[in-house]
Amino acid sequence: MAGELPFEKPLLELERKIEELKCFTETQQIDLGEEVTRLEERAKQLAEEIYGHLTPYQKVQIARHPDRPTTLDYIHGCLDAFLELHGDRLFGDDQAIVGGIGLLQGRPVTVVGHQRGRDTKENLARNFGMPHPEGFRKALRLMKEAERFHRPILCFIDTSGAYPGITSEERGIGMAIADNLIEMATLSTPLLCVVTGEGGSGGALALGMGDRVYMLEHAVYSVISVEGAAALLWKDAGQAPRAAESMRITAQDLLRLGVIDDVIEEPLGGAHKDPPMMVERVKAAIIRGLNELTDVPGDELVRRRYDRFRAMGRFEEG
């Protein structure tokens, strides 16, 4: 079935067996309740064993799951109202980035984020969530507008990276990302970012210069995809699991390293197992973060943001 991950196979087979027994009980009027209960308990234990000991590469696979909630799912689930805005006023409207104005518990906010598709047709329209330069320029236009009207900014990050094709290069993808980094560093309004799935390279960081940066439990955030890193380091993209172990890309690793501020727990098995619950947890984290930032003066926000990113990383002078 689509969306099944290799390491989930034993659990999925057990769940199918449970459904077969339930169906058999209904159609044949034979009481198999004890057997079903025993298998359900075994399935629960197996799920806890699998999802409680995921490898970094298995987390990458969950982060890429096609059924994970998208930015628009979080927008419509968290906000009381939302008006989507389009275009960068320079070239066009990039559907890989969505953004607009909404109300969060009656509070006006600006929201931008990467948007993937649910099926092949939508993914083609959304360019699989990989923005062109006009997508980042649209996001920056909305963020500058938010600053002008003193609205907090929410950024949802979920992309394998900026689109690397020739059309993207021709229209200045590197400069678009750099402009976002420069401008976001100096925005005098609260800026909160959530990595909901895959946070890939500059395409993710271009929406990631936040006062608070959160990650979902099974999200990943990295300078390059694990396949790309494996191809560079070992000339073999098949070494992706090895690269994932080395790159420290999980939410838990990045929390320890001080790159993010908090990890938002996912339902057992991942966000796609219970999207409404995941939306509520993200909403609670956002509200908590904004409450912490609301009364901080704009110049103080900028100073703290500068200090935050300058403090990342360690080096020694020889």
N, C-alpha and C positions, 0 to 999 in steps of 0.2 A: 504493500500500500504506500501511496505517496506520503512522505513525511516520516516514515518509519526509519529510525536510526539503528545501525548495526548492533550496538551494545544493548539496545532495548528488546532485542528479539525474544529472549527467554520470557520476559515479562509480558510482552504482547501475545505470545503463544498461550501463556497461562490465562490471560484475560479473555482470549477467544474461547478457550476451553470452558471457562466459567459461563460465558454467554451461551454456549452450546448446551450446557447442562440446564441452564435456566429455561431455554427454549424447549428442550426435551421434556422438562417438568410440566410446562404449560400445555404442550400438545399431547403428551401421553398420560397426563394425570398421575405421574409417579413422583412420590416425594423424595427428592434428592437434596433436601435442605441442609442436612449435616455435611454432605460432601461439598456443596457449594460454599458453606460457611468456612469449612477447612481450607478450601482453595483460595477464598477471598483473604483469609488471614495470611496464607502463604504469599499471595500476591502483594499484600501490604508490606510484609517483611522484605520481599525481594526488591520492591520499589525503593525502600529505605536503604537497602544495601547498595543498589545501583547508583541512585542519585546522591547518596551521601558520600560516595567515594569516586567522584568523576575525575578523570584526568583533564589537564588543560585542553587537549584536543577534543575530548568529548564535550567540553563546555563550548568550544568553537562550533561544534555541530549543532548543539542546542541553540546557540545564539543565532545561527543561520536558519533555524527551522521555519519553513514557509507559513506555518500557522501562528507564529508569534504575533501578538498585538502590534499594530503599526502606529506611526505618529498620529494619524487621523483617528485611530481607535482611542488613543489616550486623550486627544483633544476633545472629542465628542463625549468621552466618559468623564473627564475631569471638569470641563467647563459648562457653565449654565447656558452660555450662548457663544456662538463663534461666527465671525465674518471673514471668509478667506479673501486675501488680496493677491493680486497677480502681477507678474512682470517686473523687470529691473529698470524700465524706462530707458534702456540703451539698446537692447537687442530683441529680447522676447521673454516668454514665460517658461521656465524650466519646471516640469512636473515632478522632477526628482526631489525638489524642495517645496514644501507647503508652508504657508504662513498666513498670519492675519491677527485680528484683534478679538479678544474674548473676555468673558467674565468668569472669574474664579471666586465663588462665594460672594458675588457682588463686587469684586475688586477687578477693575480693568487691567488686563495683561496683554502683552504681545507674545505670540507663540510662533516659533519657526522650527522646522525639523525635516530630516530626510524621510522620504516616503517610498517604500517599496510596493510592488504589486502583489496581488493574491494569486494571479494566474499568468499564463504566458502573455496574453494580450495586454493586461494591465502592466506587467513588468516591462514590456516593450515601450509602452507609453511613458512609464516612469523611469526608463533607462536603468532598471534594476536598482534604483535608489542611488545611482552614481551621478552627481551633479556636474553640469557644465558651468563655465564661469558665470553665466547669467543667473544660475541658481544661487550662487553665493552672493552675487550683487543684489538679488532680490532680498535675500535674508538680511544683508547689511542695510539696505534701504529701510526695511521694516524696523530694524533695531535702532537706527538713527531717529526714525519717527517716534519710537517708544521713548527714547531719551528726551526728545523735545516736549513730550506730553507727560513726562515723569511716570511712565508705566513700567512695571517690572517686566523682565524678558525671560521666557521659558524656552529652552532649546532641547529638542529630542534628537538624539544622535543614533543613527542606525544605517551605516553604509560600509561597503567594502572599500570605499575610497572614491576620490574624485574621478570622473571619467578620463581615462588616459589616451583617448583617440586624437587624431590629427585635428578634428574640428574644435576640440577643447583647447588644444595647444594654440591653434590659430587665433582663438578669441581670448587668450591670456589667462589660462587657468592658474598658473603660478602666481601671477600678480593679484588675481581675485582672492586667492587664499591668503596671501600676505596682507592685503588690504583689510580683510576681515580680522586677522590677528591684531594688526595695529589699532584698528578702530575699536574692537571689543575691549582691548586693554584699557581704553580711556573712557568708556561709557560711564556716565555718572548716574546710573540707575541700576538697581539690583538685577543680577544676571545669574540664573540658575539653570544648570545643564543636567540632563539625565541620559546616560548611555543605556539604551533599551535592548540593543542586540549586539551588532558588530560595529565597533568603533575603529574604522580603518584609516590610518595614515592622516595626511593633511586634510583629506575630505571630511574627516571627523573633527579634527582639531579646529577647523575653520568655524565650527559652531560650539567649541568647547572651552573658550576662555572665560569660565564662570567664577563667580564668588563662591558658589557651592557646586560641586560636581559629584553626582551620585551615579552608581551603576547598579543594574539589576544583578541578582546573585549569579546568574549564568551568562551574563554579558561579557564581552572581551573588548579590549582597547589596546591598540598596538600601532607601531610606526609603519608596519608593513604586514601584509597577510602572511599567515604561516606558510602557505605554499610558496609565496614569493621569497620569503626568507630562506626556505629550504633550497629553492632553486639557486639562490645566490651563494649560499654557504656550502652546499654539498652537490650542486648541479643536479639535483633530483627533487622535484616537487613532492615525490612520494615520501620524503622524509619530513613531511609537515608535522606529524605527531612529535617527532624529536625536536623540531623548531619550537613548537608550542610549549614544550617543557622548559626550554631555555629562555624564552622571551619575557616571562613574567607578565602575561597578558590578562590574567583573570582578575575579577573584582577583588578577590581576597588578597592577591599579591599587591595590587595597586593601592589598596587601603593601607597595607603595611608600609609601603614605600612613600606614603603621603601624597600620592598623585590625585586621589579622590577623597571625599569626605565621609561617605557612608555607603553601605551596601544594602539594597532593598531586597528583602527576602522574596523568593518566588514560590508559588505553589509547588508541591511535590511533583517532580517531573518537568517543571518548566512553566514559563508564563502562558504558553499555549494550552496548558491543561485546564486553566481556569482564568480566562481573560478578565471577567468582571472583578474577581478578587485582585488580580494584578493591577488593574486600573485603580482600584480603591487604595491599594498600598502606595502606588506612585503618587496619587493625589495627596495622601496624608503626608508623604515625605516632602512634596512641593510646598504644601501649606506651612509645614513646620519650618522649612528653609526660608521661605519668604517672610515669615513672622520674625525670624532672627535678623533679617536684613532690612526690614521696612524702615526702621528709625535711624539707620546709619547714614550720615551725610554723604552726598555724592563724592566730594573730594576724598573722604575717608575710604569709601568703597574702592576708588581708583588706587589709592595708596596700598590698601590691603591686597588688592588683586595683583599689583606689581610685585609686592613682597612675596606673595604666594608662589608665583611662577618663577621668580628669581631664585627661590630657595630650593627648587627641585633639582635633584641630581647631586652627585658628589664627584670631586676631582682632586687630584694631587698635583702640585707643581714640582717638577723635577729640577 
